[in-house]
Amino acid sequence: MSSSAVSTALGGVTGGLGVAAVGLLHVFWFPAVFSALAVLGLAAMARSGRVLS
């Protein structure tokens, strides 16, 4: 079994559990919130000068 098959299966199970827990329409908020937090973190790092060039 290849690693891509395992990752696909784990992603499907995780997505299925997420949809079962919060519903299909709300499951898309999680990546949106995590992306927004990442943008804020990167912006803070850029302002402090701690980003490696």
Secondary structure, DSSP 8 states (H G I E B T S, - for coil): --HHHHHHHHHHHHHHHHHHHH-TTTTTHHHHHHHHHHHHHHHHHHHHT-S--
